[in-house]
Amino acid sequence: MPIPLIIDTDPGLDDAIAIALALGSPEVEVIGISTVGGNTNLENTTRNALRLLELLDRADVPVASGHDEPYARAKQETGNPPVHGLDGFASVDLPEPKTSVVSTDSPAFMADLIRNSAQPVTLVAIGPLTNIAHMVDRFPEVVPMVGRFIIMGGAAKTGNVTPVAEFNVWHDPEAAKVVFASGLKTVMVGLDVTHSVKTYETEFEWMANHGKFGEVFQQMMKYYTDFYSQFYGERMTHQHDALAMAEAIWPGIMMLEETTIDVETRGELTDGMTVVDDRDRKGRGRNSWVAWTIDGDDFHVRLRNALGALAEPFRS
């Protein structure tokens, strides 16, 4: 029986790959998608989620919009050129959505799905944790009903927005702090593991004869790769969100270590840092698992298989 899966997301180019990975994997059933501001504003992330589902002929998956502003501070900007394009989807040619959100209160939407599921839900967050923090504040009774909670965010060692902070946590560190303290069975898939896997542009060449599916995803990945190549000098990307999704779909695909994680919210140089304390020095109890390694070749085989299954109806 497939695992029921809820995706909280800020689409986002790598979010699009992650969502497609989930939809193409029979091990899970996507029962809902919740949108949050992050890679771009909430209007764009919600529009992108709806457009993507319609492209993939999965408009049956309900979408709820959530929070655009962070939990307890003004919205921050990275100051870099947009990683994901002005609309979050690299201005790819997708029509305006015909479907609409089923709710504008994604914390309540997620809580209802968790509460009414016949089996424990896996919740995966691949954007800032704003919606999740509001959910655990308002509906604490659903926290123990969540089977696993996977986040793409954080870093035990090196950040990508500051020397120590990863974007999703840095964007809303107060929300992340609430979530790590909430009692959710949290797996942090951070930059330590996602930066270890390089996805080269050639990985998507097979899409060329898959009609609109291939056109859209190849355009997205070309834009994303162009951005990465400016910084790394290679035609590759780090598929952060798809890697987190892989752990949600195939528990144990990564080497995990149980640990204690907290978030710095007031540091002059360390704001947004995920502090990983593998010795639990303050005796608060281990609240999370941190992902350290994954077999990149195995990941790419699974990614190709899932995307290929989803793309088959588009083959020309």
Secondary structure, 3 states (H helix, E strand, C coil): CCEEEEEEECCCHHHHHHHHHHHCCCCEEEEEEEECCCCCCHHHHHHHHHHHHHHCCCCCCCEEECCCCCCCCCCCCCCCCCCCCCCCCCCCCCCCCCCCCCECCHHHHHHHHHHHCCCCEEEEECCCCHHHHHHHHHCHHHHHHEEEEEEECCCCCCCCCCCCCCHHHHHCHHHHHHHHCCCCCEEEECHHHHCCCCEEHHHHHHHHHCHHHHHHHHHHHHHHHHHHHHHHCCCEECCHHHHHHHHHHCCCCEEEEEEEEEECCCCCCCCCCEEEECCCCCCCCCCEEEEEEECHHHHHHHHHHHHHHHHHHHCC
